[in-house]
Amino acid sequence: MFSKGQIIFAIVFAISFVIIVTIAYRKDSKIHKKYYRGNLWVLLAFVSFIGLIAMIKFIFT
């Protein structure tokens, strides 16, 4: 099991990490909107491709 100190450290670390990532995302959101336009289509194509591979695997096995 975990000691009380390890549990406290994990909780503080998780909260701090979420706060720092949120601040960094908000800071970079303007840059992301400018340079990474159209990423949703790339993600959709990737997920569709993986789905197609899985579908082929389940059909032929």
C-alpha positions in Angstrom: 0.0 0.0 0.0 0.9 3.6 -0.2 1.9 5.7 2.8 -0.1 8.8 3.7 2.8 11.0 2.4 2.8 9.3 -1.0 -0.9 9.7 -1.4 -0.6 13.4 -0.5 2.3 13.9 -2.9 0.3 12.1 -5.7 -2.8 14.4 -5.2 -0.7 17.6 -5.1 1.3 16.5 -8.1 -1.9 15.6 -10.1 -3.5 18.9 -9.2 -0.4 20.9 -10.1 0.1 19.1 -13.3 -3.5 19.8 -14.5 -3.2 23.5 -13.6 0.1 23.8 -15.4 -1.1 22.0 -18.5 -4.3 24.2 -18.6 -2.3 27.4 -18.3 0.1 26.2 -21.1 -2.8 25.3 -23.3 -4.5 28.6 -22.9 -1.3 30.4 -23.6 -0.7 28.5 -26.8 -4.3 28.3 -28.1 -3.9 31.3 -30.4 -0.9 29.8 -32.0 -2.7 26.4 -32.4 -5.6 28.1 -34.1 -3.3 29.8 -36.5 -0.9 27.0 -37.5 -2.8 23.8 -36.9 -6.0 24.5 -38.7 -7.5 21.3 -40.2 -6.1 18.9 -37.7 -9.6 17.6 -37.0 -9.7 16.1 -40.6 -6.3 14.4 -40.0 -7.6 12.9 -36.8 -10.8 11.8 -38.4 -8.9 10.1 -41.3 -6.6 8.4 -38.8 -9.4 7.1 -36.7 -11.3 5.9 -39.8 -8.2 4.1 -41.1 -7.7 2.3 -37.7 -11.4 1.4 -37.7 -11.1 0.1 -41.3 -8.2 -2.1 -40.3 -10.1 -3.4 -37.3 -13.1 -4.1 -39.4 -11.1 -6.0 -42.0 -9.4 -8.0 -39.2 -12.8 -9.0 -37.6 -14.4 -9.9 -41.0 -11.6 -12.1 -42.2 -10.7 -13.9 -39.0 
